Amino acid sequence: MNNFLRYAIMLHFGAIPLQKNMYAMVYLENFRFPSREKEYDYVTSMPDTYWNKSHDIWYPFFVLSENQLYSLDFEPITILYGGNGSGKSTIINVISNALKIKRDSLYNSSTHMEEYCELCFFKTDISWSGEEFNYVGGERQSKYDISEISRVITSDDIFKIMLDDRMRKEQKLYKSKILSREIAAVKSMDIQTEGSKYDRLRKLNFETGENIEEYRQFWEMRKAKSFAKYLKKKLGPIERGYSNGENSMMYLAEEIQQEGLYLLDEPENSLSSKFQKGLAEIISFSEKRCCAQFIIATHSPFLLAIPNAKIYNLDENPVTVSKMWELENMREYYDLFKSYSDKFESD
């Protein structure tokens, strides 16, 4: 277990008291999106053969300006809140593309993403930006290129990790079944019978060496006292499969453990309420102790309730900065639990 994961677990159980925002860092201070006028200027400048009045084909054009969102100012923890289709993931995609941050998974893009990002502007902490886009010989020159200390983690990344882990375990189980059948067959064979296809296994052919490996494997199976020990030797221990939520939590705890900018797109997917609370604690821990900055697109009430987080409400037009208790889905949670308050209180 690495030190960060150990600290995160200790933090979750109250073994480490959080101190007041001693090391807050803001690597990305501001990001500006193009105005509605600039978007129309770009679209109408295209050749007539490309023109279509439907905004859908111009993604990410017209998505954010629809709610008059033209600029975001960031804090150590900034949360993007809004319903489906409000533009949360679009913001993450645009910022990561404009900052040239490497990504593990594919994301929703279009042929116009690069042109859109060229119309955007951003301001970084001068100690971390330097000449991040000063290319010489195709290489970035700044030691403090913000893309080098930035990480994008999306729900697609988490799902891919879960699927890969599940595939590895299924492959190991499949191999163990095949080996089990082979061991059972080998132990039940009468290899002394003349004319058997296993005659060649009774002695080694030292002249050609053609059956040495086959001979060794056969007698390993033949002499194995325990199927389980043999399978463990060949395949390694077959551990119990972790749930989607457990895999997600371990992946997030492993990835979020050093200074830098983290863009998280709905990281709460597959996480139970307990794990969502734990993720909120890890984010708070990392922001205060690891000099990490977070921009998070989320619906999670536990992430929305992170103390001192700045929340942009993308459901408002124009987009506003809101408190957690002013958000529609938080009000819905409140109303739901309030309607059953007598049940909770009776316990």
WOWO-V252043 format. One record per backbone hydrogen bond with DSSP energy under -0.5 kcal/mol. NH is the residue of the N-H (numbers start at 0). CO is the residue of the C=O. E is the energy in kcal/mol with one decimal. If there is no record, write none. Layout:
BEGIN
NH_CO_E + NH_CO_E
END
This chain:
BEGIN
5_1_-2.1 + 6_2_-2.7 + 7_3_-2.8 + 8_4_-2.2 + 9_5_-2.4 + 10_6_-2.9 + 11_7_-2.2 + 12_8_-1.5 + 13_10_-1.7 + 14_9_-3.2 + 15_9_-0.6 + 20_18_-0.9 + 22_287_-0.6 + 28_26_-0.7 + 28_122_-2.3 + 29_122_-1.6 + 30_71_-2.3 + 31_120_-3.7 + 32_69_-2.6 + 38_34_-2.0 + 39_35_-2.3 + 40_36_-2.3 + 41_37_-2.1 + 42_38_-2.4 + 43_39_-2.8 + 44_40_-0.9 + 45_41_-0.6 + 45_42_-1.1 + 49_46_-2.3 + 50_46_-0.7 + 50_47_-0.8 + 56_53_-0.6 + 57_54_-1.8 + 58_55_-1.0 + 60_57_-2.8 + 62_59_-1.3 + 63_59_-0.6 + 66_63_-1.3 + 67_64_-1.9 + 68_63_-2.0 + 69_67_-0.8 + 71_30_-2.5 + 73_28_-2.4 + 77_293_-2.7 + 78_309_-3.7 + 79_295_-3.7 + 80_78_-0.7 + 80_311_-2.8 + 85_82_-1.9 + 90_86_-2.2 + 91_87_-1.7 + 92_88_-2.8 + 93_89_-2.9 + 94_90_-2.7 + 95_91_-2.4 + 96_92_-2.1 + 97_93_-2.9 + 98_94_-2.3 + 99_96_-0.8 + 100_95_-2.7 + 108_106_-0.6 + 111_58_-0.6 + 112_109_-1.4 + 115_111_-2.3 + 116_112_-2.5 + 117_113_-1.6 + 118_114_-0.6 + 118_115_-1.2 + 119_116_-1.4 + 120_31_-1.9 + 122_29_-2.4 + 124_26_-2.4 + 127_124_-2.4 + 128_124_-1.3 + 129_125_-1.0 + 131_128_-0.6 + 133_130_-2.2 + 134_132_-1.1 + 135_138_-2.0 + 138_135_-1.4 + 140_130_-0.5 + 140_133_-0.9 + 141_130_-0.5 + 144_141_-1.0 + 147_144_-1.6 + 148_144_-0.5 + 148_145_-1.0 + 149_146_-1.0 + 150_260_-2.4 + 151_101_-0.6 + 152_150_-0.5 + 152_262_-2.9 + 154_264_-1.0 + 157_153_-1.7 + 158_154_-2.6 + 159_155_-2.3 + 160_156_-2.0 + 161_157_-2.3 + 162_158_-2.7 + 163_159_-2.7 + 164_160_-2.5 + 165_161_-2.4 + 166_162_-2.5 + 167_163_-2.4 + 168_164_-2.1 + 169_165_-2.5 + 170_166_-2.6 + 171_167_-2.1 + 172_168_-2.4 + 173_169_-2.5 + 174_170_-2.5 + 175_171_-2.3 + 176_172_-1.9 + 177_173_-1.9 + 178_174_-2.7 + 179_175_-2.3 + 180_176_-2.0 + 181_177_-2.1 + 182_178_-2.8 + 183_179_-2.4 + 184_180_-2.3 + 185_181_-2.7 + 186_182_-2.6 + 187_183_-1.2 + 188_185_-1.0 + 190_188_-0.9 + 192_189_-0.9 + 195_192_-1.6 + 198_195_-1.9 + 200_197_-1.8 + 201_198_-1.7 + 205_203_-1.0 + 208_204_-2.8 + 211_208_-1.0 + 214_210_-2.8 + 215_211_-2.5 + 216_212_-2.4 + 217_213_-2.4 + 218_214_-2.2 + 219_215_-1.8 + 220_216_-2.1 + 221_217_-2.5 + 222_218_-2.0 + 223_219_-0.8 + 223_220_-0.5 + 229_225_-2.0 + 230_226_-2.7 + 231_227_-2.4 + 232_228_-2.1 + 233_229_-2.2 + 234_230_-3.3 + 235_230_-0.5 + 235_231_-1.8 + 238_236_-1.1 + 246_242_-2.6 + 247_243_-2.5 + 248_244_-2.5 + 249_245_-2.5 + 250_246_-2.3 + 251_247_-2.6 + 252_248_-2.6 + 253_249_-1.8 + 254_250_-2.1 + 255_251_-2.4 + 256_254_-1.1 + 259_290_-1.4 + 260_148_-1.9 + 261_292_-2.9 + 262_150_-3.0 + 263_261_-0.6 + 263_294_-2.5 + 264_152_-2.5 + 264_262_-0.5 + 265_263_-0.7 + 265_296_-3.3 + 268_265_-1.3 + 270_267_-2.5 + 275_271_-2.7 + 276_272_-2.2 + 277_273_-1.9 + 278_274_-2.7 + 279_275_-2.3 + 280_276_-1.8 + 281_277_-2.1 + 282_278_-2.6 + 283_279_-2.2 + 284_280_-2.6 + 285_281_-2.8 + 286_282_-2.4 + 287_283_-1.8 + 288_284_-2.9 + 289_285_-1.7 + 291_285_-1.4 + 292_259_-2.8 + 293_75_-3.1 + 294_261_-2.6 + 295_77_-2.8 + 296_263_-3.0 + 297_79_-1.8 + 297_295_-0.6 + 303_299_-2.4 + 304_300_-1.1 + 305_302_-1.6 + 308_305_-1.7 + 309_76_-2.6 + 310_308_-0.5 + 310_321_-0.6 + 311_78_-3.1 + 311_309_-0.5 + 312_310_-0.6 + 312_319_-3.4 + 313_80_-3.4 + 313_311_-1.0 + 315_312_-1.2 + 317_66_-0.6 + 318_66_-1.4 + 319_312_-1.2 + 321_310_-2.3 + 321_319_-0.5 + 325_322_-1.8 + 326_323_-1.3 + 330_326_-2.1 + 331_327_-2.0 + 332_328_-2.1 + 333_329_-2.4 + 334_330_-2.9 + 335_331_-2.3 + 336_332_-2.5 + 337_333_-2.5 + 338_334_-1.9 + 339_335_-0.7 + 339_336_-0.7 + 340_337_-1.5 + 342_339_-0.9 + 343_339_-1.9 + 344_340_-2.8 + 345_341_-1.6 + 346_342_-0.8 + 346_343_-0.7
END
